[in-house]
Amino acid sequence: MERKLMNGNQAAALAVKLSRVQVVCAYPITPQTSLVENIADMWARGTFPGEYVSVESEYSAMSYLIGASYAGARTFTATSCQGLAYMHELLHWAAGARLPIVLVNVNRAMGAPWSLEPDQLDSLSQRDTGWVQFYCANVQEIMDTVLFSFRLVEQTRIPCMVVYDGFVLSHTYEVVELPNQEQVDAFLPSPPSQGAFHPSRPQTIQAVTDSRYLSRVLQERHLSMIKVPGVVKEIDLEFQEIFGRSYPLAEAAGLEEAETVIVTAGSLAQTVKSTLYSLNGGKEKLGLLRLRLFRPLPGDEIASLLSRPGLKRIVVIDRNVSAGTGGIFAQELRALLQGTFYRGEIYELNLAGGVDLTPELLNKGLQALAGKSGSRGKIIWGVDL
């Protein structure tokens, strides 16, 4: 197995090439820019045989891919921050049409004011558009999840967003095990279906309809999305057999004896995991639950992992905020566990704006939360510690 030092954007670009993507539509935005630059470089050198299209906006990028996907092509784009927000209308169109598009979003804080920090609100603002969302924790996972997502979207006909933290992962180098083309071809065959468009079959696509038909379509989309966790598990078994790596719906560490479980997503989990047994001087039994698949939220899996008799409290670390309510992952977890076995508190350490999580800050946050018994939903802001 070949190993190479790569950053997250390079890993995603190589995964696109190995996936034999036929159409890439690109518009640069920091910190995603080097991803599409890498694909453009491969195209210019003749090592990426697909079509590489430069457009004038993110709206145009997704519009182009919707047409290309209708025509039967394997398609990809990448964006970040305001660029993803600009695509918002078309994310609904792609999901509603059940188009197998893969998109990488590199987390960056939404303006105003302008910021380059890795706040997650850009992707979380799109949680109801009907796209699958994966949150990656390291560079190897970025590469593997992009490969995985093409298989998933073509099997489910639900578009997928691969999400990772700007700069923290997009520009940080890690050693990555590189799959070879034969392995990828064995895992990801050619696109399975013909396109909707053909000169001999003229037709109208997505015409105006009535409420009952639309309701049926939305119902079918919902039921298909519910099945995604099971499909992910099935595909992961084959992925493990071919590549020797496996990824759970939600990653767990130290939950067996944990009194406090820290729940988070993305690269934040790496900091927690690496310091789990030394936090608070090792006086408290801590566990980690990392949310990897967020849409659809694998509720049964998460509830099962958290179903521990000694669990006293849950601390959610959010790097986002829904103004007036709090962190989005914390909201989702409260809704999921409402009326279940868990009767303890769900607290929140909020790092909105991209505040960096250091072991020192995490210790301060846990200590600040320790005295908040009875203050259900209490938020501790990392910027105040």
C-alpha positions in Angstrom: 0.0 0.0 0.0 1.5 3.3 -1.1 1.6 6.1 1.5 1.8 9.8 0.8 1.8 13.1 2.8 -1.2 15.0 1.7 -3.6 17.7 2.9 -7.4 17.4 2.9 -8.0 19.2 -0.4 -5.3 17.2 -2.2 -6.9 14.0 -0.9 -10.3 14.9 -2.1 -9.0 15.9 -5.5 -7.2 12.6 -5.9 -10.3 10.7 -4.9 -12.3 12.5 -7.6 -9.7 11.4 -10.2 -9.7 7.8 -8.9 -13.5 7.8 -9.1 -13.4 8.5 -12.8 -15.6 11.5 -12.5 -16.9 12.6 -15.9 -17.8 16.3 -15.2 -16.3 18.6 -12.6 -17.7 22.1 -12.4 -15.5 24.5 -10.5 -15.6 27.9 -8.9 -12.9 28.8 -6.4 -13.5 30.0 -2.9 -11.2 29.9 0.1 -10.4 27.5 1.7 -11.7 25.1 -1.0 -9.7 26.7 -3.8 -6.8 24.4 -3.9 -9.1 21.4 -4.3 -10.3 22.4 -7.7 -6.9 23.8 -8.5 -5.5 20.3 -8.0 -8.2 18.8 -10.3 -7.5 21.6 -12.9 -3.7 20.8 -12.7 -4.4 17.1 -13.3 -6.7 18.0 -16.2 -4.1 20.3 -17.7 -1.5 17.5 -17.5 -3.8 15.0 -19.1 -4.1 12.7 -16.1 -7.8 13.7 -15.4 -9.8 12.6 -18.4 -13.1 14.1 -17.4 -14.6 17.4 -18.4 -13.4 20.3 -16.3 -15.7 23.4 -16.5 -14.8 26.8 -15.1 -17.9 28.9 -14.4 -18.7 32.4 -13.1 -20.4 31.4 -9.8 -21.4 28.6 -7.5 -25.0 28.9 -8.7 -23.8 28.2 -12.2 -21.6 25.3 -11.0 -24.6 23.4 -9.5 -26.8 24.3 -12.4 -24.3 22.8 -14.8 -24.0 19.6 -12.7 -27.8 19.2 -12.6 -27.9 19.1 -16.4 -24.8 16.9 -16.6 -26.3 14.5 -14.0 -29.6 14.4 -15.9 -27.5 13.4 -19.0 -26.1 10.4 -17.0 -22.6 11.7 -16.1 -20.8 11.1 -12.8 -20.5 14.6 -11.4 -18.6 16.6 -8.7 -18.1 20.1 -7.4 -16.7 21.7 -4.2 -17.4 24.9 -2.4 -17.4 26.7 1.0 -19.2 29.3 3.1 -21.1 31.9 1.0 -20.6 29.7 -2.1 -22.6 26.9 -0.6 -25.3 29.5 0.5 -25.4 30.7 -3.1 -26.1 27.2 -4.2 -29.0 26.8 -1.7 -31.9 26.9 -4.2 -30.3 24.4 -6.5 -29.5 22.0 -3.7 -33.2 21.5 -3.3 -33.6 21.0 -7.1 -30.8 18.3 -7.1 -32.3 16.5 -4.2 -35.8 16.7 -5.5 -34.8 15.3 -8.8 -32.9 12.4 -7.1 -29.6 13.3 -8.9 -26.5 11.4 -7.8 -24.2 14.5 -7.3 -21.3 14.5 -4.8 -20.2 17.9 -3.4 -17.4 18.7 -1.0 -18.0 21.6 1.4 -15.0 22.9 3.3 -16.4 24.6 6.4 -15.8 28.3 6.8 -17.7 30.9 8.9 -20.6 32.7 7.2 -20.4 36.5 7.0 -20.9 39.1 8.2 -18.2 39.9 9.2 -15.8 38.2 6.9 -13.9 35.3 8.4 -11.7 32.4 7.4 -12.4 30.3 10.5 -13.9 26.8 10.4 -17.4 27.4 11.7 -19.8 24.7 10.6 -22.9 26.8 10.0 -22.5 26.9 6.2 -23.1 23.2 5.8 -25.6 22.9 8.8 -27.7 25.6 7.2 -28.3 23.1 4.4 -29.4 20.2 6.6 -33.0 20.3 5.3 -32.2 20.4 1.6 -32.4 16.6 1.3 -28.7 15.9 0.9 -26.8 13.2 2.8 -24.1 14.8 5.0 -20.8 13.2 6.2 -18.5 15.1 8.6 -14.9 14.0 8.3 -12.3 13.9 11.1 -9.0 13.4 9.3 -7.4 13.5 5.8 -7.6 9.7 5.3 -11.3 9.8 6.0 -11.8 12.7 3.5 -10.3 10.6 0.7 -12.2 7.5 1.6 -15.5 9.3 2.1 -15.4 11.0 -1.3 -14.9 7.5 -2.9 -17.6 6.1 -0.7 -20.0 8.9 -1.5 -20.0 8.2 -5.3 -21.1 4.6 -4.6 -23.7 5.8 -2.1 -25.3 8.4 -4.4 -25.5 6.1 -7.4 -27.1 3.3 -5.3 -29.6 5.6 -3.5 -30.1 8.4 -6.0 -29.7 10.9 -3.1 -27.0 13.6 -3.5 -24.2 13.7 -0.9 -22.2 16.4 0.8 -18.8 15.5 2.2 -17.9 18.1 4.9 -14.6 18.9 6.6 -13.1 21.8 8.5 -11.4 24.6 6.6 -7.6 24.9 7.0 -7.7 22.5 10.0 -8.1 19.7 7.5 -8.1 21.3 4.1 -4.6 22.6 4.4 -3.1 20.3 7.1 -0.9 17.4 5.9 -1.2 13.9 7.1 0.1 10.5 5.9 -2.6 8.9 3.7 -2.8 5.3 2.4 -3.5 5.7 -1.3 -5.9 3.2 -3.0 -4.9 2.1 -6.5 -7.1 2.4 -9.5 -7.9 -1.3 -9.7 -9.3 -1.2 -6.1 -11.4 1.8 -6.8 -12.7 0.3 -10.0 -13.7 -2.8 -8.2 -15.6 -0.8 -5.6 -17.0 1.8 -7.9 -18.1 0.5 -11.3 -19.3 2.8 -14.1 -22.5 4.8 -13.5 -25.3 2.3 -13.4 -28.0 4.1 -15.4 -28.6 6.0 -18.6 -29.4 9.7 -18.5 -32.9 11.1 -18.6 -32.1 13.2 -21.7 -31.9 11.6 -25.1 -32.8 13.2 -28.6 -35.0 10.3 -29.4 -37.1 10.7 -26.2 -38.1 14.4 -25.8 -39.8 15.0 -22.5 -40.5 17.7 -19.9 -38.5 17.4 -16.6 -40.0 18.5 -13.3 -43.1 20.1 -14.6 -45.6 21.9 -12.3 -47.7 19.4 -10.2 -50.4 19.4 -7.6 -50.1 19.1 -3.8 -51.0 15.4 -3.6 -48.4 14.3 -6.1 -45.8 16.6 -4.5 -46.7 15.2 -1.1 -46.1 11.7 -2.4 -42.7 12.6 -3.8 -41.7 14.2 -0.5 -42.8 11.1 1.3 -40.8 8.8 -0.9 -37.7 11.0 -0.5 -38.1 10.9 3.3 -38.5 7.1 3.3 -35.5 6.7 1.0 -33.4 8.9 3.3 -34.4 6.8 6.4 -32.9 3.8 4.7 -29.5 5.5 4.1 -27.8 4.4 7.4 -28.6 0.7 6.5 -27.2 1.2 3.0 -24.1 2.9 4.4 -23.4 -0.1 6.6 -23.8 -2.5 3.7 -21.5 -0.5 1.4 -19.0 -0.1 4.3 -18.6 -3.9 4.5 -17.5 -4.0 0.9 -15.3 -1.0 1.3 -13.5 -2.7 4.2 -13.0 -5.8 2.2 -11.4 -4.0 -0.7 -9.5 -1.2 1.1 -9.0 -2.6 4.6 -10.6 0.4 6.4 -14.1 0.8 7.9 -16.0 3.8 9.1 -19.0 3.6 11.5 -22.1 5.8 11.4 -20.9 7.3 14.6 -17.5 6.8 16.2 -17.3 5.9 19.9 -14.4 5.8 22.3 -14.4 5.1 26.0 -18.2 4.8 26.3 -18.2 1.6 28.3 -17.5 3.2 31.7 -18.1 6.9 30.8 -19.9 9.1 33.3 -19.7 12.1 30.9 -19.8 11.7 27.2 -18.5 14.4 24.9 -20.4 14.6 21.6 -19.0 16.5 18.6 -18.2 16.3 14.9 -15.3 16.9 12.5 -11.7 17.5 13.5 -12.8 18.6 17.0 -13.2 14.9 17.8 -9.5 14.3 17.1 -8.5 16.7 19.9 -11.0 15.1 22.3 -9.9 11.6 21.4 -6.2 12.3 21.9 -6.7 13.8 25.3 -9.7 11.8 26.5 -8.0 10.0 29.4 -6.0 12.9 30.7 -8.8 15.5 30.8 -9.7 16.8 34.3 -6.5 15.2 35.6 -8.0 11.8 34.8 -10.5 12.2 37.7 -13.6 11.8 35.6 -14.6 8.9 33.4 -15.0 10.4 29.9 -16.2 9.0 26.6 -16.4 10.4 23.1 -19.2 10.1 20.5 -18.3 11.5 17.1 -21.2 12.3 14.7 -20.0 11.2 11.3 -23.3 10.7 9.4 -25.4 13.7 10.2 -28.1 13.6 7.5 -29.9 11.4 8.0 -29.1 11.3 11.7 -28.6 7.6 12.7 -30.8 7.9 15.7 -30.9 4.2 16.6 -27.2 3.9 16.4 -26.6 7.0 18.6 -29.2 6.0 21.2 -27.7 2.5 21.4 -24.1 3.9 21.9 -25.3 6.3 24.6 -27.4 3.7 26.4 -25.1 3.2 29.4 -26.2 2.8 33.0 -23.5 5.0 34.4 -24.0 7.9 32.1 -24.7 11.1 34.1 -24.3 13.9 31.6 -23.6 14.7 27.9 -21.5 17.6 26.8 -21.9 18.6 23.1 -19.2 20.6 21.5 -20.6 22.8 18.7 -18.6 24.9 16.3 -21.8 26.7 15.1 -24.8 28.5 16.6 -28.5 28.9 15.6 -29.0 32.4 16.9 -31.5 32.3 19.8 -31.4 28.6 20.2 -27.8 27.4 20.5 -25.6 24.8 18.8 -27.2 22.7 16.1 -25.7 19.4 17.1 -26.9 20.0 20.6 -30.4 20.7 19.4 -30.4 17.5 17.3 -29.3 15.4 20.3 -31.8 16.9 22.6 -34.6 16.2 20.1 -33.3 12.6 19.6 -33.1 11.7 23.3 -36.3 13.4 24.4 -38.5 10.9 26.2 -35.9 8.1 26.0 -33.8 6.3 28.6 -31.6 9.4 29.2 -32.8 11.7 32.0 -29.5 13.6 32.6 -28.4 17.0 31.4 -27.2 17.9 27.9 -24.8 20.8 28.1 -23.1 22.7 25.4 -19.5 24.0 24.9 -20.0 26.4 22.0 -17.0 27.3 19.8 -19.1 29.3 17.2 -17.0 31.4 14.9 -14.3 28.7 14.6 -12.8 29.0 18.1 -9.9 26.5 18.3 -10.3 23.6 20.7 -7.2 23.0 22.7 -6.8 20.6 25.6 -6.5 23.6 27.9 -9.8 25.1 26.7 -11.5 21.7 26.9 -10.5 21.3 30.5 -11.7 24.8 31.3 -15.0 24.1 29.6 -15.6 20.8 31.5 -14.7 22.5 34.8 -17.1 25.4 34.0 -19.9 22.9 33.2 -19.3 20.9 36.4 -21.1 23.5 38.5 -24.1 23.9 36.3 -26.2 21.0 37.6 -29.9 21.8 37.0 -29.2 24.4 34.3 -30.5 22.3 31.5 -29.3 23.5 28.1 -26.7 25.8 29.6 -24.2 27.1 27.1 -20.6 27.7 28.0 -19.0 29.9 25.3 -15.4 28.9 24.5 -14.5 32.5 23.7 -15.3 33.4 27.4 -12.9 30.8 28.9 
